[in-house]
């Protein structure tokens, strides 16, 4: 028995083939996100960083250079 695709089937397959690279990237990004969410140490670090941000415990780029004894014009 031979199956024949209709023109509509062909268009749908072509559209799907065009979307595959974007779908693959999205799937890889989702897997990476799940890996991060599942890593307790990484999540602990992210939460600590968020707390630092909320508490204003960050330095500006200029202030960081000053603490390192660097001149911004030299970077």
C-alpha positions as MATLAB code, in Angstrom:
seq = 'XXXXXXXXXXXXXXXXXXXXXXXXXXXXXXXXXXXXXXXXXXXXXXXXXXXXXXXXXXXXXXXXXXXXXXXXXXX';
ca = [
       0.000    0.000    0.000;
       1.450    3.381   -0.999;
       0.589    6.473    0.996;
       0.573    9.794   -0.764;
       1.008   13.118    0.960;
      -1.320   15.897   -0.014;
      -0.025   19.356   -0.886;
      -1.147   20.458    2.571;
       0.860   17.638    4.171;
       3.913   18.708    2.202;
       3.502   22.334    3.305;
       3.128   21.247    6.926;
       6.243   19.072    6.736;
       8.231   21.922    5.183;
       7.050   24.324    7.882;
       8.020   21.819   10.576;
      11.442   21.302    9.010;
      12.011   25.069    9.030;
      11.092   25.267   12.728;
      13.280   22.360   13.853;
      16.472   24.396   14.496;
      14.574   26.834   16.733;
      12.820   23.978   18.508;
      16.141   22.251   19.114;
      17.633   25.424   20.599;
      14.586   25.877   22.832;
      14.814   22.276   24.027;
      18.526   22.659   24.810;
      17.804   25.855   26.757;
      15.067   24.113   28.735;
      17.396   21.227   29.587;
      20.094   23.671   30.739;
      17.542   25.492   32.893;
      16.414   22.226   34.476;
      20.050   21.295   35.146;
      20.614   24.600   36.936;
      17.382   24.354   38.903;
      18.364   20.846   39.982;
      21.828   21.875   41.188;
      21.498   22.809   44.865;
      24.855   24.602   45.089;
      24.207   26.696   41.994;
      20.743   27.654   43.242;
      22.212   28.552   46.642;
      24.711   30.835   44.908;
      21.991   32.441   42.770;
      19.857   33.128   45.849;
      22.833   34.672   47.655;
      23.520   36.886   44.641;
      19.874   37.969   44.516;
      20.080   38.851   48.212;
      23.223   40.926   47.577;
      21.414   42.807   44.827;
      18.390   43.481   47.033;
      20.605   44.737   49.855;
      22.627   46.979   47.552;
      25.788   45.003   48.179;
      27.175   45.496   44.691;
      29.901   47.780   43.396;
      29.690   49.822   40.249;
      32.312   49.127   37.601;
      34.125   52.356   38.498;
      34.140   51.530   42.213;
      35.431   48.018   41.540;
      38.296   49.447   39.493;
      39.126   51.882   42.278;
      39.231   49.051   44.817;
      41.597   47.176   42.533;
      43.750   50.269   42.147;
      43.056   50.536   38.431;
      42.277   53.585   36.345;
      39.133   53.303   34.237;
      40.957   54.893   31.285;
      43.426   52.009   31.274;
      40.776   49.337   30.731;
];
